[in-house]
Amino acid sequence: MEFKNVILEKNGNIAIVTINRPNALNALNSETLKELDIVVDTLANDDEILAVILTGAGKAFVAGADITEMKDLNAVQGRKFGILGNKVFRKLETLEKPVIAAVNGFALGGGCEISMACDIRIASKKAKFGQPESGLGITPGFGGTQRLSRLVGMGMAKQLIYTAEMINADEALRIGLVNKVVEPEKLMDEAKEMAKKIANNAPIAVKLCKSAINKGMQCDIDTAIAYESEAFGECFATEDQKEGMTAFVEKRDKCFKNR
Ligand code: CAA
């Protein structure tokens, strides 16, 4: 499928989504958000895709929501724009496939926020993270006040959001915002290797892990554990559980069928 601001490529079982507005450092305008919405639906409906990598074209990952578009919005329009971004990011976060953000450069505002809607973040040494919104007279609007606190804790989230300061990849690693930091030229290989590792496991199990973790993080421990028991039980209704365990017992390679 062809888009103006997003490239969707398939590489075997892995999809690579590249946000492609390099002249605006991949800033997210409504048009790009709407394209991303379609991309996520496309990924959801493609049974061949078992893992997704999200990255940015050029020197930035995503330098935020599009300031040019936001500049003259009134309160009603601003709210609408925020709701659009949040809807798309939540759809990405709840996509039943793992998503790795390969953060190649600036991940600011909406860029930091979209990386946090992904399951895993791998950062290039050149990446920079931040929530600069308060310096523009706004709050983060695509989930930053919520996902950043959940990822790095309330104290650090408040520091980053109130000060609007930018941090480098090593600091992002130290505070738990990213999983790994790699040399810029190794970024995509590293992301692909991790995506392949994930795609080699039982897809239904991986999908259920994602939803158990995501749902469980939002509720009390008893409800959360109940989600896990439900997911665990569901696996035993799959062919892949029989295959995985039989292959182990028979000391042979497994062959998962996503069933
Ligand atoms: N929106 C629109 N355009 C943007 C943009 C953004 N968020 N970020 C960069 N651009 C544009 C610049 O205006 C510039 O365009 P022109 O060439 O037409 O002038 C082009 O991208 C290149 O940018 P710079 O010349 O500024 O590049 P630089 O290397 O000197 O600086 C930067 C890089 C520090 C990332 C700087 O571009 C910057 O500070 N960008 C804005 C970052 C930001 O504040 N993001 C948060 C946006 S608000 C938000 O995201 C709200 C939300 O939560 C939903």
Residues whose N, C-alpha, C, O or C-beta is under 5 A from the ligand:
A	BS01	CAA	N23 A24 L25 A27 A63 G64 A65 D66 I67 T68 F106 L108 G109 G110 P132 T139 P140 G141 F142
